[in-house]
């Protein structure tokens, strides 16, 4: 809805998307909303981004994702 900051697509077609970057001098579409990570399965006929739940104990209020990368072992 407010745009993504970065995306990383795994070889199996799963895409992780970071959203919610707040940076001085750049307009924020949702200034009071914390950052989010979404998952999208690009193998589906009609892929939709689903927000991932972030573990308890994580400081969501200050979550400001800039970029994303994955490591496959």
C-alpha positions in Angstrom: 0.0 0.0 0.0 2.8 2.5 0.9 5.5 0.9 -1.2 8.4 -1.4 -0.5 12.0 -0.5 0.2 13.7 -3.7 -1.0 13.0 -7.3 -2.1 15.0 -10.5 -2.0 13.8 -13.5 -4.1 14.9 -17.0 -3.2 15.6 -19.6 -5.8 12.3 -21.4 -4.8 10.2 -18.3 -5.7 9.6 -17.0 -2.2 10.1 -13.2 -2.0 10.8 -11.3 1.2 9.9 -7.6 1.0 10.9 -4.8 3.5 8.7 -1.8 3.9 8.4 1.2 6.0 11.7 3.0 5.6 11.7 6.4 7.3 14.5 8.7 6.3 15.0 12.4 6.9 14.0 14.5 3.9 12.1 11.6 2.2 8.3 11.6 2.4 6.9 8.7 4.5 3.4 7.4 3.4 2.8 6.1 6.9 4.9 8.1 9.4 3.3 6.6 12.5 3.4 2.9 11.4 6.4 0.7 12.2 8.4 -1.0 9.4 7.2 -4.4 8.2 8.5 -7.5 6.4 6.2 -9.3 3.9 6.4 -12.7 2.2 5.1 -13.4 -1.3 5.1 -16.8 -3.1 5.7 -16.0 -6.7 4.8 -19.5 -7.7 1.1 -18.8 -7.0 -1.2 -17.8 -9.8 -2.2 -14.6 -8.0 0.6 -13.9 -5.5 -0.2 -11.6 -2.6 2.1 -10.1 0.0 1.4 -11.4 3.5 2.8 -9.5 6.5 5.1 -11.7 8.6 4.6 -11.6 12.4 7.8 -10.4 14.2 8.8 -12.2 17.4 7.9 -10.8 20.8 10.6 -8.8 22.5 11.5 -7.1 19.3 11.3 -3.3 19.4 8.7 -2.8 16.7 8.2 0.9 17.4 11.7 1.7 16.1 11.8 -0.9 13.3 12.9 1.0 10.2 14.1 -1.6 7.7 16.5 -0.4 5.0 17.3 -3.3 2.6 16.9 -7.0 3.1 19.0 -10.0 2.3 18.7 -13.8 2.9 21.2 -16.5 3.5 20.4 -20.0 2.2 22.4 -22.9 3.8 
